[in-house]
């Protein structure tokens, strides 16, 4: 699948940049705001779920500037 709306990225490529997770909605821009692959690895190592991260832990994985594909 190829979508010019997302800068020519396939959904697989967008997922790779997002760390393996993509919330696809063709009616809005694709925004990748955190390194979800690193967050997932951290949670597995700590034996916790992502929803249980503290704000401080979560903020460690946020990008300074989100990647936006309009």
C-alpha positions as CSV (number, residue, x, y, z in Angstrom):
1,X,0.0,0.0,0.0
2,X,1.4,3.4,-1.0
3,X,-0.1,6.7,0.1
4,X,1.2,10.1,-1.2
5,X,-0.7,11.7,1.7
6,X,2.0,10.4,4.0
7,X,5.0,11.6,2.1
8,X,5.2,8.5,-0.1
9,X,5.7,6.2,2.9
10,X,4.0,2.8,2.9
11,X,2.3,1.9,6.2
12,X,5.1,-0.5,6.9
13,X,7.7,2.2,6.5
14,X,5.6,4.6,8.8
15,X,5.3,1.8,11.3
16,X,9.1,1.3,11.2
17,X,9.7,5.0,11.9
18,X,7.1,4.9,14.7
19,X,8.7,1.8,16.3
20,X,6.2,-0.6,15.0
21,X,2.9,1.1,15.8
22,X,0.7,3.1,13.4
23,X,-2.7,4.6,14.0
24,X,-3.9,4.9,10.4
25,X,-6.6,7.5,9.7
26,X,-6.5,8.9,6.2
27,X,-8.4,12.0,7.4
28,X,-5.6,13.4,9.5
29,X,-1.8,13.8,9.3
30,X,0.4,11.0,10.5
31,X,2.3,12.1,13.6
32,X,5.1,10.1,15.2
33,X,5.7,11.7,18.5
34,X,7.7,9.1,20.4
35,X,10.1,6.2,20.0
36,X,7.6,3.5,20.6
37,X,10.1,0.7,19.9
38,X,12.4,1.9,22.7
39,X,9.4,2.4,25.0
40,X,8.2,-1.1,24.3
41,X,11.7,-2.6,25.0
42,X,12.0,-0.6,28.2
43,X,8.6,-1.8,29.4
44,X,9.5,-5.4,28.6
45,X,12.8,-5.1,30.5
46,X,11.0,-3.5,33.5
47,X,8.0,-6.0,33.4
48,X,5.4,-3.2,33.1
49,X,2.8,-2.1,30.6
50,X,3.2,1.2,28.7
51,X,0.1,2.5,30.3
52,X,1.8,2.1,33.7
53,X,4.8,4.4,32.8
54,X,5.2,7.4,35.0
55,X,5.1,10.8,33.2
56,X,8.9,11.1,33.7
57,X,9.5,7.6,32.1
58,X,7.1,8.4,29.2
59,X,8.7,11.8,28.5
60,X,12.1,10.0,28.0
61,X,10.8,8.5,24.8
62,X,9.2,11.7,23.3
63,X,10.9,13.2,20.3
64,X,12.0,16.9,20.6
65,X,10.1,17.5,17.4
66,X,7.4,15.1,16.2
67,X,7.7,13.6,12.7
68,X,4.7,14.8,10.8
69,X,3.6,13.5,7.5
70,X,0.7,15.6,6.1
